[in-house]
Protein backbone atom coordinates (compact mmCIF):
# COMPACT_ATOMS: atom_id res chain seq x y z
CA UNK A 1 0.00 0.00 0.00
CA UNK A 2 1.27 3.52 -0.72
CA UNK A 3 2.50 5.57 2.15
CA UNK A 4 -0.38 7.95 2.94
CA UNK A 5 1.88 10.54 4.53
CA UNK A 6 4.26 10.44 1.57
CA UNK A 7 1.39 10.85 -0.91
CA UNK A 8 -0.02 13.79 1.03
CA UNK A 9 3.42 15.40 1.12
CA UNK A 10 3.86 15.03 -2.62
CA UNK A 11 0.41 16.52 -3.21
CA UNK A 12 1.25 19.48 -0.97
CA UNK A 13 4.55 20.03 -2.80
CA UNK A 14 2.74 19.89 -6.14
CA UNK A 15 0.22 22.51 -5.00
CA UNK A 16 3.02 24.73 -3.72
CA UNK A 17 4.88 24.39 -7.01
CA UNK A 18 1.77 25.38 -8.98
CA UNK A 19 1.39 28.45 -6.75
CA UNK A 20 4.99 29.47 -7.47
CA UNK A 21 4.47 29.14 -11.22
CA UNK A 22 1.18 31.05 -10.98
CA UNK A 23 3.00 33.91 -9.21
CA UNK A 24 5.68 33.90 -11.91
CA UNK A 25 3.02 34.10 -14.64
CA UNK A 26 1.33 37.03 -12.93
CA UNK A 27 4.48 39.04 -12.21
CA UNK A 28 4.83 41.93 -14.68
CA UNK A 29 8.48 42.98 -14.62
CA UNK A 30 8.86 46.02 -16.93
CA UNK A 31 11.78 46.47 -19.30
CA UNK A 32 12.92 49.44 -17.21
CA UNK A 33 14.15 46.99 -14.54
CA UNK A 34 17.08 46.11 -16.82
CA UNK A 35 18.42 49.56 -15.94
CA UNK A 36 19.56 48.03 -12.64
CA UNK A 37 22.04 45.90 -14.57
CA UNK A 38 23.58 48.98 -16.19
CA UNK A 39 24.10 50.64 -12.82
CA UNK A 40 25.46 47.60 -10.97
CA UNK A 41 27.78 46.36 -13.73
CA UNK A 42 28.85 49.93 -14.51
CA UNK A 43 29.82 50.44 -10.87
CA UNK A 44 31.55 47.05 -10.94
CA UNK A 45 33.64 48.20 -13.91
CA UNK A 46 34.55 51.30 -11.92
CA UNK A 47 35.80 49.17 -9.04
CA UNK A 48 37.76 47.06 -11.52
CA UNK A 49 39.44 50.23 -12.81
CA UNK A 50 40.20 51.35 -9.24
CA UNK A 51 41.73 47.92 -8.55
CA UNK A 52 43.92 48.17 -11.65
CA UNK A 53 45.18 51.50 -10.32
CA UNK A 54 46.11 49.71 -7.09
CA UNK A 55 43.61 51.60 -4.94
CA UNK A 56 41.23 48.78 -3.97
CA UNK A 57 41.06 44.97 -3.83
CA UNK A 58 39.89 43.27 -7.02
CA UNK A 59 37.12 41.23 -5.38
CA UNK A 60 34.82 44.22 -4.91
CA UNK A 61 34.50 44.89 -8.63
CA UNK A 62 34.05 41.17 -9.33
CA UNK A 63 31.34 40.87 -6.67
CA UNK A 64 29.40 43.85 -8.02
CA UNK A 65 29.71 42.53 -11.58
CA UNK A 66 28.47 39.12 -10.43
CA UNK A 67 25.52 40.77 -8.69
CA UNK A 68 24.71 42.68 -11.88
CA UNK A 69 24.81 39.45 -13.91
CA UNK A 70 22.53 37.72 -11.38
CA UNK A 71 20.03 40.59 -11.55
CA UNK A 72 20.15 40.43 -15.36
CA UNK A 73 19.40 36.68 -15.29
CA UNK A 74 16.49 37.15 -12.88
CA UNK A 75 14.85 39.93 -14.88
CA UNK A 76 15.40 37.99 -18.10
CA UNK A 77 13.40 35.07 -16.70
CA UNK A 78 10.60 37.34 -15.50
CA UNK A 79 10.52 39.32 -18.75
CA UNK A 80 10.43 36.14 -20.83
CA UNK A 81 7.54 34.93 -18.66
CA UNK A 82 5.67 38.14 -19.50
CA UNK A 83 6.10 37.46 -23.21
CA UNK A 84 4.69 33.98 -22.71
CA UNK A 85 1.82 34.82 -20.36
CA UNK A 86 0.97 38.50 -20.87
CA UNK A 87 1.98 39.13 -24.47
CA UNK A 88 -0.87 41.53 -25.24
CA UNK A 89 0.26 43.95 -22.53
CA UNK A 90 3.88 43.75 -23.66
CA UNK A 91 2.85 44.51 -27.24
CA UNK A 92 0.80 47.49 -26.08
CA UNK A 93 3.91 48.84 -24.32
CA UNK A 94 5.97 48.17 -27.45
CA UNK A 95 3.60 50.34 -29.49
CA UNK A 96 3.47 53.18 -26.96
CA UNK A 97 5.46 56.10 -28.42
CA UNK A 98 6.77 57.20 -25.02
CA UNK A 99 7.79 53.92 -23.40
CA UNK A 100 8.47 51.60 -26.35
CA UNK A 101 12.19 52.37 -26.47
CA UNK A 102 12.64 51.14 -22.89
CA UNK A 103 12.57 47.59 -24.31
CA UNK A 104 16.02 48.27 -25.81
CA UNK A 105 17.36 48.08 -22.25
CA UNK A 106 17.10 44.27 -22.44
CA UNK A 107 19.76 43.74 -25.17
CA UNK A 108 21.88 46.63 -23.84
CA UNK A 109 21.84 45.09 -20.36
CA UNK A 110 22.76 41.74 -21.92
CA UNK A 111 25.90 43.31 -23.40
CA UNK A 112 26.84 44.98 -20.11
CA UNK A 113 26.32 41.68 -18.27
CA UNK A 114 28.52 39.87 -20.80
CA UNK A 115 31.39 42.25 -20.05
CA UNK A 116 30.92 41.59 -16.33
CA UNK A 117 30.95 37.83 -16.88
CA UNK A 118 33.76 37.67 -19.45
CA UNK A 119 36.74 37.19 -17.06
CA UNK A 120 35.09 34.15 -15.46
CA UNK A 121 32.99 32.37 -18.10
CA UNK A 122 34.25 33.72 -21.45
CA UNK A 123 32.31 31.27 -23.65
CA UNK A 124 28.94 32.06 -22.07
CA UNK A 125 29.82 35.75 -22.03
CA UNK A 126 30.66 35.62 -25.74
CA UNK A 127 27.23 34.17 -26.56
CA UNK A 128 25.56 36.82 -24.43
CA UNK A 129 27.58 39.54 -26.17
CA UNK A 130 26.57 38.29 -29.62
CA UNK A 131 22.90 38.10 -28.61
CA UNK A 132 23.09 41.63 -27.20
CA UNK A 133 24.82 43.04 -30.28
CA UNK A 134 22.27 41.49 -32.65
CA UNK A 135 19.33 42.49 -30.45
CA UNK A 136 20.56 46.07 -30.08
CA UNK A 137 21.13 46.43 -33.82
CA UNK A 138 17.71 45.07 -34.74
CA UNK A 139 15.96 47.20 -32.13
CA UNK A 140 17.80 50.33 -33.30
CA UNK A 141 16.79 49.71 -36.91
CA UNK A 142 13.18 49.09 -35.88
CA UNK A 143 13.06 52.13 -33.59
CA UNK A 144 14.70 54.59 -35.98
CA UNK A 145 12.50 53.34 -38.80
CA UNK A 146 9.46 54.20 -36.72
CA UNK A 147 10.81 57.68 -36.01
CA UNK A 148 11.47 58.33 -39.69
CA UNK A 149 7.83 57.62 -40.54
CA UNK A 150 6.89 60.70 -38.53
CA UNK A 151 3.49 61.58 -37.04
CA UNK A 152 4.95 61.58 -33.53
CA UNK A 153 3.46 63.64 -30.71
CA UNK A 154 5.72 66.38 -29.33
CA UNK A 155 5.18 65.14 -25.75
CA UNK A 156 6.48 61.68 -26.70
CA UNK A 157 9.95 63.13 -27.29
CA UNK A 158 11.94 62.37 -24.13
CA UNK A 159 15.52 61.28 -23.29
CA UNK A 160 14.28 57.69 -23.71
CA UNK A 161 14.96 58.21 -27.43
CA UNK A 162 18.70 57.91 -26.76
CA UNK A 163 18.54 54.27 -25.69
CA UNK A 164 18.40 52.20 -28.92
CA UNK A 165 20.99 54.10 -30.95
CA UNK A 166 23.16 56.26 -28.67
CA UNK A 167 23.08 54.06 -25.57
CA UNK A 168 23.04 50.88 -27.60
CA UNK A 169 25.81 52.02 -29.93
CA UNK A 170 28.17 53.11 -27.15
CA UNK A 171 27.63 49.98 -25.05
CA UNK A 172 28.08 47.84 -28.18
CA UNK A 173 31.42 49.58 -28.80
CA UNK A 174 32.53 48.84 -25.22
CA UNK A 175 31.40 45.23 -25.60
CA UNK A 176 33.20 44.73 -28.90
CA UNK A 177 36.41 46.11 -27.40
CA UNK A 178 36.10 43.81 -24.38
CA UNK A 179 36.02 40.82 -26.75
CA UNK A 180 38.90 41.99 -28.95
CA UNK A 181 36.81 43.44 -31.82
CA UNK A 182 37.85 47.10 -31.77
CA UNK A 183 37.31 47.63 -35.50
CA UNK A 184 33.69 46.50 -35.21
CA UNK A 185 33.44 48.57 -32.05
CA UNK A 186 34.42 51.68 -34.01
CA UNK A 187 31.44 51.13 -36.32
CA UNK A 188 29.08 50.94 -33.36
CA UNK A 189 30.74 53.98 -31.78
CA UNK A 190 30.20 55.99 -34.96
CA UNK A 191 26.54 54.97 -35.10
CA UNK A 192 26.09 55.89 -31.45
CA UNK A 193 27.97 59.19 -31.63
CA UNK A 194 26.17 60.63 -34.65
CA UNK A 195 22.79 59.36 -33.42
CA UNK A 196 23.38 61.06 -30.08
CA UNK A 197 24.43 64.36 -31.68
CA UNK A 198 21.38 64.25 -33.93
CA UNK A 199 18.95 63.51 -31.09
CA UNK A 200 20.54 65.89 -28.58
CA UNK A 201 19.11 69.03 -30.14
CA UNK A 202 15.70 67.38 -30.59
CA UNK A 203 15.50 66.31 -26.94
CA UNK A 204 16.80 69.62 -25.56
CA UNK A 205 14.32 71.51 -27.75
CA UNK A 206 11.50 69.50 -26.18
CA UNK A 207 12.86 69.98 -22.64
CA UNK A 208 13.09 73.72 -23.12
CA UNK A 209 9.59 74.19 -24.55
CA UNK A 210 7.53 71.72 -22.51
CA UNK A 211 8.24 70.48 -18.97
CA UNK A 212 8.55 66.75 -18.40
CA UNK A 213 5.60 65.27 -16.50
CA UNK A 214 6.55 64.19 -12.98
CA UNK A 215 6.29 60.42 -13.73
CA UNK A 216 8.84 60.79 -16.56
CA UNK A 217 11.44 62.96 -14.84
CA UNK A 218 13.72 60.04 -13.99
CA UNK A 219 14.22 59.66 -17.75
CA UNK A 220 16.55 62.66 -17.46
CA UNK A 221 19.02 60.14 -16.07
CA UNK A 222 19.29 58.89 -19.63
CA UNK A 223 20.12 62.44 -20.74
CA UNK A 224 23.05 62.43 -18.30
CA UNK A 225 24.49 59.22 -19.72
CA UNK A 226 25.47 59.75 -23.41
CA UNK A 227 28.57 61.99 -23.08
CA UNK A 228 30.03 59.93 -20.22
CA UNK A 229 29.31 56.57 -21.89
CA UNK A 230 30.62 58.01 -25.18
CA UNK A 231 33.91 58.88 -23.46
CA UNK A 232 34.22 55.35 -22.02
CA UNK A 233 33.36 53.83 -25.41
CA UNK A 234 35.85 56.03 -27.27
CA UNK A 235 38.63 55.06 -24.87
CA UNK A 236 37.65 51.39 -25.28
CA UNK A 237 38.02 51.39 -29.09
CA UNK A 238 41.19 53.53 -29.25
CA UNK A 239 44.73 53.06 -28.01
CA UNK A 240 47.48 55.25 -26.61
CA UNK A 241 47.27 58.42 -24.52
CA UNK A 242 43.80 60.05 -24.44
CA UNK A 243 43.37 62.62 -27.19
CA UNK A 244 41.40 65.87 -27.21
CA UNK A 245 38.10 64.25 -28.20
CA UNK A 246 38.13 62.05 -25.09
CA UNK A 247 38.69 65.11 -22.90
CA UNK A 248 35.98 67.08 -24.72
CA UNK A 249 33.45 64.29 -24.14
CA UNK A 250 34.38 64.14 -20.46
CA UNK A 251 33.99 67.91 -20.14
CA UNK A 252 30.48 67.80 -21.61
CA UNK A 253 29.62 64.91 -19.27
CA UNK A 254 30.70 67.06 -16.32
CA UNK A 255 28.41 69.86 -17.46
CA UNK A 256 25.48 67.42 -17.60
CA UNK A 257 26.29 66.20 -14.10
CA UNK A 258 26.35 69.74 -12.68
CA UNK A 259 23.01 70.56 -14.33
CA UNK A 260 21.52 67.39 -12.82
CA UNK A 261 22.73 68.47 -9.36
CA UNK A 262 21.05 71.84 -9.88
CA UNK A 263 17.80 70.02 -10.79
CA UNK A 264 17.70 67.69 -7.76
CA UNK A 265 14.83 69.53 -5.97
CA UNK A 266 12.78 69.48 -9.18
CA UNK A 267 13.59 65.82 -9.89
CA UNK A 268 12.65 64.76 -6.36
CA UNK A 269 9.06 65.77 -7.03
CA UNK A 270 8.84 62.28 -8.53
CA UNK A 271 8.45 59.77 -5.65
CA UNK A 272 11.11 57.09 -5.39
CA UNK A 273 10.53 54.05 -7.57
CA UNK A 274 12.70 51.60 -9.55
CA UNK A 275 12.69 54.27 -12.28
CA UNK A 276 15.49 55.93 -10.27
CA UNK A 277 17.88 53.34 -11.73
CA UNK A 278 17.79 55.37 -14.95
CA UNK A 279 20.18 57.79 -13.22
CA UNK A 280 22.73 55.06 -12.52
CA UNK A 281 23.73 54.58 -16.17
CA UNK A 282 25.35 58.01 -16.31
CA UNK A 283 26.27 58.16 -12.61
CA UNK A 284 28.44 55.03 -12.96
CA UNK A 285 29.85 56.01 -16.37
CA UNK A 286 31.12 59.47 -15.34
CA UNK A 287 33.73 58.30 -12.77
CA UNK A 288 34.55 55.32 -14.99
CA UNK A 289 35.46 57.76 -17.78
CA UNK A 290 37.72 59.71 -15.40
CA UNK A 291 39.33 56.52 -14.13
CA UNK A 292 39.95 55.25 -17.67
CA UNK A 293 41.50 58.60 -18.62
CA UNK A 294 43.79 58.28 -15.59
CA UNK A 295 44.68 54.68 -16.49
CA UNK A 296 45.71 55.85 -19.94
CA UNK A 297 48.12 58.38 -18.46
CA UNK A 298 46.14 61.65 -18.49
CA UNK A 299 46.89 63.94 -15.57
CA UNK A 300 45.14 67.18 -14.66
CA UNK A 301 41.47 67.86 -13.80
CA UNK A 302 40.09 64.46 -14.82
CA UNK A 303 42.62 62.63 -12.63
CA UNK A 304 41.86 64.91 -9.68
CA UNK A 305 38.12 64.35 -10.09
CA UNK A 306 38.24 60.58 -10.61
CA UNK A 307 38.12 59.45 -6.98
CA UNK A 308 35.64 62.10 -5.72
CA UNK A 309 33.30 61.25 -8.60
CA UNK A 310 33.73 57.55 -7.88
CA UNK A 311 32.88 58.02 -4.20
CA UNK A 312 29.80 60.05 -5.14
CA UNK A 313 28.69 57.35 -7.60
CA UNK A 314 28.97 54.68 -4.90
CA UNK A 315 26.90 56.75 -2.49
CA UNK A 316 24.18 57.50 -5.05
CA UNK A 317 23.90 53.99 -6.45
CA UNK A 318 24.17 52.49 -2.97
CA UNK A 319 21.28 54.68 -1.79
CA UNK A 320 19.14 53.68 -4.79
CA UNK A 321 19.99 50.00 -4.23
CA UNK A 322 19.03 50.17 -0.53
CA UNK A 323 15.73 51.89 -1.33
CA UNK A 324 15.02 49.24 -3.97
CA UNK A 325 15.86 46.43 -1.54
CA UNK A 326 13.43 47.99 0.91
CA UNK A 327 10.68 47.85 -1.71
CA UNK A 328 11.52 44.20 -2.39
CA UNK A 329 11.40 43.24 1.29
CA UNK A 330 8.02 44.97 1.69
CA UNK A 331 6.66 43.16 -1.37
CA UNK A 332 6.27 46.41 -3.32
CA UNK A 333 8.96 45.99 -5.99
CA UNK A 334 7.48 43.44 -8.39
CA UNK A 335 4.21 44.48 -10.08
CA UNK A 336 1.69 41.60 -10.13
CA UNK A 337 -1.18 41.26 -12.60
CA UNK A 338 -4.55 40.93 -10.81
CA UNK A 339 -6.25 37.56 -10.96
Buried (B, 14 or more C-beta within 10 A) or exposed (E): EEEEEEEEEEEEEEEEEEEEEEEBBBBBBBBBBBBBBBBBBBBBBBBBBBBBEEEBEEEBBBEBBBBBBBBBEBBBEBBEBBEEBBEEEBEEBBEEBBBBBBBBBBBBBBBBBBBBBBBEEEEEBBEBBBBBBEBBBEBBEBBBEBBEEEEEEEEBBBBBBBBBBBBBBBBBBBBBBBBEBBEBBBBBBEBBBEBBEEBBEEBEEBBEEEEBEEEBBBBBBBBBBBBBBBBBBBBBBBEEEBEEBBBBBBEBBBEBBEEBEEEEEEBEEBEBBBBBBBBBBBBBBBBBBBBBBBBBEBEEBBBEBBBEBBEBBBEBBEEBBEEBEEBEEEEEBBEEEEE
